[in-house]
Amino acid sequence: MKLLLILWWFIKITGILLGILLGLVLLILLIILISPIQYKVNLKKEGSFFAQVQVIWLYKLIYYRYRWKQNGKQQIDLYLLGRKRSKKQPLDSGEIKKREEKIEQEIKEGESKKQERTELEQEKLEPEWRESAEEVESKTKEVESKSKREIKEERRGQGNSKEKNQNDLIKETLKKYPYKVDLIKETYNFMKKLIIYILPNDYQIYWEFGLEDPSETGYVLGIISMITPFLGDDVHIKGNFQEEIMEGRIQATGKIQIGVILKKIVVFIWSLPVRKLIKIYLKQRKEGE
């Protein structure tokens, strides 16, 4: 009786612990799905060009920042749980070029020394042994080159055969698919909604430009003035007819949720045209096997 009671309590405690663990996993998954990924883009042109991209997720538990300047310098920062995990500042173009030249010089010196050692070793060999060694080496290389060539041709043939079969399967599927127009419409609507969702919901543009010919500046400004009413009140573009200039700044912020994107993908896949296409494709693939 006591043994059954102990077994019962063991099963009960194990069930509670598994329930708590499952609840924590579901909670973490829910947080990941609904927690917004915020991004900020900052572009600035005042003499030199500057760009910065920031990504914030899980309420700054994960933070990524990328900076780039026109002089070739860039900086990458990654913060996990508020602590910096990586920092990368590549060298400027001059230093990179020096390093590449140094590495190239070292490679050339190594090849030169290797060639000298090979020549010395060959001089020590007797003529008949040298001829024999060269003959064996040439035959070995010939066999190896043939083997490699045969293997490459075989692999290429297999790859081409698989690719051809896959292409034939796709062509056959599309040939038998009766809802091509509906599929195009569904795909277009899906891509449109997805792009609109990902695009920044808040942006500011302050830009001043002037071309070499003032008349061209006026022409471009006229085209822009026709578009700006559709872009909102946060777009300010000014033409400069006195000098050639291109300066300003662009700021944009937005946020996306993984759960929303997954939902849109599932809705798209579950739509009738896509379901029919997948069904026909799987049927054709099964028949091909």
N, C-alpha and C positions, 0 to 999 in steps of 0.2 A: 504493500500500500504506500509506504514511504517512498519507494523507488518510483512509482507512478506519479506521486505528487512532485517529486524532484524533477522528473522528466517533463511534467506539465509546466512547471515554473520555467524550466530551461527553454521549452518551445515558446512560451509566452514572452519571455525576455528577448529571445532571438527575434521573434516577430515584431516586437516593439522597436528594437534596434534597427531592423531592416526597414520598418516603416519610416523611422526618423531619417535614415540614410536616403531612402527613396524620396522623402519629402524635401530634403536638402538639395538633392540632385535636380528635382523638378523646380525648386525655388531658384537655384542658380541658372537653370535653363531659361526660366521665365524672365529673370533679370537680364540675361544676355539678349533675349528676343525683344524685350520692350525698352531696354535702356537705349536712349538715342546716341548716335554717333555724331558729334558736332564737328564741323570743319570750318576753318576760316582761311580765306585766301587774300593776300595783300600784295599788290603789284604797284611799284612806284618807279617813276622815271623823272628824276631831277638831276640832270647831268649824266649820271650813270644809272643803270637799271638795277632794281632790287626786287626780289621775289621771296615771299614767305608763305608756307603752308603749315597749318596747325590742325591736328586731329585729336579730339578729346572724347574718351569713351569711359563708361562706368563712373561718371562724375569725377573725372580727373584721376582715377586709379590707373588709367592708361593714357599717356599723353605723348604725342609725337610732334616734333617740329622740324621743319626743313627750311633752311635759308640759303639763298644764292645771290651772289653779287656779280656784276658785270666783269670784274677783274679776274673771274675764274674761281674765286674762293667760295666754298660752300660749307655749311655746318648742319649736322644731323644730330638731334637730341631725342632720346627715348627715355621716358620715365615710367616705371612700373611701381605701383603702390607708393607713389611720391618720391621714389629714389631713382636717381639717374643710373641707367644701365649701360648706355653707350654714348659715345661722343666721337664724331668723326669729322676731322677737318683736313680734307685733301690738300696736297701741296699745290702751289700755283703752277701755271704752265711752264715757267722757266725752270723751276726746281724739278718738275716731272721730266722735262726734256734732258736735264743733266743726268738724272738717275737712269733714264733709258739709254743714254750714250755710254754711261759707265758700265751698265749690264752688258750692252752689246760688245764693248771692248773686252770685257772679261770672257765672254763667250768665244770671241775670236782668238784670244790668247790661249784659252784652253784647247781649242781645236788645233792651233798651231803646234802646241807642245805634244798633243796626242799624235799628230802627223809625224813629228820628229822621232818620237819613240818607235812608231811603227816602221819607219825607214831604217833606224838603227837595228831593230830586230831582224828585219829582212836581210840586211847586209851580213849579219852573222851566220845566216844559214848557208849551207853548201848549195851550189847551183842546182844539183839534181833534186835535193830535198825541197829547195825553193820552188822548182817547177812542179814537183809532186803536190806540195802544199797549195800552190796556186790552182792546180787542176782540181784538187779536191774541193777547195773553197768555191771555185766557179761552178762546179757541179752541184754543190750544196745550195748555193744561191739560186741556181736555175730551178732545182726541185722546190725550194721554198717559194720562189716567185710563182711557179706553176700552181702549187698548193694554195697559196693566198689568192691567186687569180680565180682558181676554180671555186674556192669558198665564197669569194665576193660575188662571182657570177651566180652561184647557187642561191645565196641570200638575196641578191637583187631579184632573181627570178621568183623566189618565194614572196618577196615584198610586193613585186609587181602583180603577181597572181592574186594575192590577198586584196590589194588595192583595186584591181580590176573586178574581182568578185563583189567587193563592197560597192563600187560604183555601179555595177550592173544591178545589184540589189536595190540601190536607191532609185535608179532609173525605172526599174520595174515597178517599184512601189508608187512612184509619182505617176507612172502611166496608168495604173489601176485606181489611183485616188480620184474621186469624183468631185471633191469640194475645194478645188484649187483657189477659186476666188474668195470663198469664205475664209480659207486659211490665210490668204494674204491680208484680208481685212482684219482678222483676229490678231495676226502678228504685228501689223501696223499700229493697232490700238494699244496692244501690250507695250510695245517699244515707246510709243508716245507717252503713255501714262507713267512708265518707269523713268523716262528721261525728265519729265516734268517734276516727278517726285524727288529725283536726285538733285536737280538744279537748285542753286541757292534761293532761299526765300527772302533774303534781305541783301541788297547790294547798293553801293554808292560809287558813282563814277564822276570824277572831276578831271577833265582833260582839256588841254590847250594845244592846238596844232596850227602850224603855218607852213605852207609849201613854198617851193622856190618861186612859182608863179602865183601872184595874188588871185588871178582869175580862177586858177585851179582850186585854190583854197575856198573861194566863194562857191564854186560848183559842188565840191565835196560837202561843204557846210549846208548847202541847200538840200542835198540828198539826206544828210543826217537829220535835218530839221523835220523832214517828212516822217522819219521813223521814231524820233524821240517821244512823241505823244503816246505811243504804244508801250514805251519802256517805263513810264512812271515819272514821278517828280524827283527821283534821286539820281538822275542822269543829267550832268551839266557838261556840255561840250562847247568850247569857245574857239572861234577862229581868230588867228593873228595874221593881219595883212601887212605887218611891218617887217617881220623877220621870219626866217625859216626855223621852226621850233617844233618840238614834240615832247611835251612834258605833262605830268599829271599823276593821278593815283586811282587805283581800282580796289575797292574792298568788297568782299562778298562773304556771307555766312550762311550756313545751312545745316540741316540735321536730317539724318535718316535712321530708320529702325530696321534691324535685320528681320524682325518678325513681319513687318509690313511688306518688305521685298519678297520674303518667302511666300507670303499669302498671295501676292500678285502672280508669282511664278506658278503656284499650285492652281490658282483660278485659270491661268492661261493653259496649263497642261490639261486641266479638266474640261476645258471647252470642247464642244462636239467636234469641230474640224481637227483639232490636235489629237483628240482621243482616237478618232477614226484613222488618222495617219499612223499613229503608233501601233494600232491594232493590225493594220494592213502590213506594216513593216515587219512586225514580229511574226505574222503568219507567213510572209514571204521568206523570212530568215529560217523559220522552222522547216518549210518545204525544201529550201536549199540544202539544209543539212541532211 
